[in-house]
Amino acid sequence: MVATQNFNNLREETKSILMLSYLDDNTKYITQKIEEELGDIHKSLCEAKLLLTSDM
C-alpha cells in the first residue's frame, strides 16, 4: 500500500514536471514570436519616420 502511494506520488510529480517543462517551452516560443513581431513593428516605424522626415 505504501509502495502504491509512493508510485502515485511519483507519477503526479512527473506529470507536474512535464507540464512545467511544456509551459516553459511554450513561454519561450511565445516570447520569441512577440520579439519578432516587435522587431517588425520597430522596423516599420523607423521606415515611416524616414519617409516623414525626408518629405520635410
Backbone bond lengths (Angstrom), bond angles and torsions (degrees), N, CA, C in turn:
res aa  C-N    CA-C-N  psi(-1)  N-CA   C-N-CA  omega(-1)  CA-C   N-CA-C  phi
1 M - - - 1.453 - - 1.537 110.85 -
2 V 1.324 116.97 -42.09 1.457 120.52 177.91 1.525 109.68 -66.04
3 A 1.336 115.45 -39.64 1.465 119.33 179.56 1.532 110.47 -63.38
4 T 1.309 116.92 -39.59 1.466 120.96 178.52 1.523 110.63 -64.45
5 Q 1.332 116.31 -43.47 1.462 120.19 178.87 1.531 110.44 -64.20
6 N 1.321 116.98 -41.97 1.462 120.83 178.10 1.524 110.65 -62.48
7 F 1.329 116.49 -41.06 1.457 120.83 177.97 1.522 110.62 -63.12
8 N 1.315 116.57 -44.91 1.473 120.77 179.54 1.532 111.00 -63.39
9 N 1.325 116.80 -40.42 1.465 120.33 177.56 1.526 110.44 -63.49
10 L 1.314 116.39 -43.94 1.459 121.25 179.18 1.526 110.58 -62.74
11 R 1.318 116.69 -41.46 1.464 120.57 178.75 1.526 110.77 -63.13
12 E 1.323 117.77 -42.48 1.463 121.23 178.54 1.524 111.18 -65.50
13 E 1.323 117.25 -40.70 1.464 120.50 177.89 1.527 110.31 -64.24
14 T 1.322 116.73 -39.59 1.467 120.94 178.45 1.523 110.38 -63.61
15 K 1.322 117.10 -43.03 1.470 120.84 176.99 1.525 110.26 -59.46
16 S 1.333 116.46 -43.10 1.463 120.77 -179.63 1.522 111.11 -63.33
17 I 1.322 116.87 -42.83 1.465 121.16 179.38 1.521 110.44 -63.99
18 L 1.329 116.85 -43.38 1.462 120.26 178.96 1.521 111.14 -64.32
19 M 1.319 117.72 -38.92 1.462 121.38 178.81 1.522 110.15 -66.16
20 L 1.332 117.32 -42.88 1.464 120.36 178.18 1.527 110.84 -63.45
21 S 1.310 116.60 -38.64 1.462 120.91 178.24 1.521 109.99 -64.38
22 Y 1.323 116.35 -44.08 1.464 120.96 177.56 1.527 110.59 -61.19
23 L 1.330 116.96 -46.07 1.462 120.91 -179.22 1.524 110.82 -63.76
24 D 1.338 117.16 -38.42 1.462 120.87 178.57 1.523 110.42 -64.34
25 D 1.327 116.79 -45.55 1.468 120.64 178.31 1.525 110.48 -62.40
26 N 1.320 116.43 -42.80 1.464 121.60 -179.33 1.529 110.29 -64.58
27 T 1.333 116.84 -41.51 1.460 121.09 178.01 1.519 110.82 -62.85
28 K 1.328 117.20 -42.12 1.467 120.97 178.69 1.532 110.25 -62.89
29 Y 1.317 117.31 -41.38 1.470 121.71 179.01 1.530 110.37 -63.43
30 I 1.324 116.28 -47.48 1.461 120.79 -178.85 1.527 110.11 -63.45
31 T 1.324 117.06 -42.43 1.463 121.27 178.37 1.524 110.70 -60.40
32 Q 1.332 116.48 -42.95 1.469 120.74 178.75 1.531 110.54 -61.46
33 K 1.323 116.86 -44.54 1.467 120.65 -179.69 1.532 111.09 -64.32
34 I 1.319 117.36 -40.03 1.466 120.89 178.30 1.523 109.91 -64.20
35 E 1.336 116.71 -43.01 1.469 119.79 179.06 1.526 111.07 -62.93
36 E 1.332 116.91 -39.85 1.462 120.09 177.16 1.527 110.70 -63.03
37 E 1.317 116.08 -44.12 1.465 120.85 -179.46 1.522 110.68 -64.42
38 L 1.337 116.65 -42.40 1.460 120.19 177.84 1.524 111.04 -64.10
39 G 1.322 116.78 -35.94 1.464 120.54 176.43 1.519 111.18 -62.68
40 D 1.331 115.91 -42.67 1.470 120.33 178.08 1.528 111.05 -64.02
41 I 1.322 116.48 -41.51 1.473 120.66 179.32 1.525 109.62 -64.12
42 H 1.322 116.41 -43.96 1.471 120.50 179.11 1.531 110.75 -60.28
43 K 1.318 115.79 -43.81 1.467 120.22 179.09 1.531 110.44 -60.84
44 S 1.318 116.45 -45.08 1.463 120.54 179.46 1.527 111.70 -62.38
45 L 1.321 116.39 -41.14 1.463 120.13 179.04 1.530 111.21 -65.48
46 C 1.322 116.70 -39.71 1.466 120.15 177.41 1.526 110.70 -64.29
47 E 1.322 117.09 -41.01 1.473 120.53 177.77 1.525 110.41 -64.28
48 A 1.326 116.97 -41.30 1.467 120.74 179.25 1.526 110.31 -64.91
49 K 1.317 116.69 -41.04 1.463 120.71 178.65 1.522 110.30 -62.45
50 L 1.336 116.14 -42.46 1.463 120.09 178.01 1.524 111.20 -60.25
51 L 1.327 116.12 -44.28 1.469 120.35 179.32 1.524 111.12 -62.86
52 L 1.316 115.72 -42.75 1.469 119.70 -178.45 1.524 111.24 -67.17
53 T 1.316 117.28 -41.60 1.463 119.26 -177.78 1.521 111.98 -76.00
54 S 1.319 117.40 -26.51 1.469 119.00 179.81 1.538 111.28 -76.28
55 D 1.327 117.34 -21.56 1.466 121.06 178.12 1.522 112.11 -76.31
56 M 1.307 118.16 -18.14 1.475 121.55 -175.71 1.495 112.20 -80.57
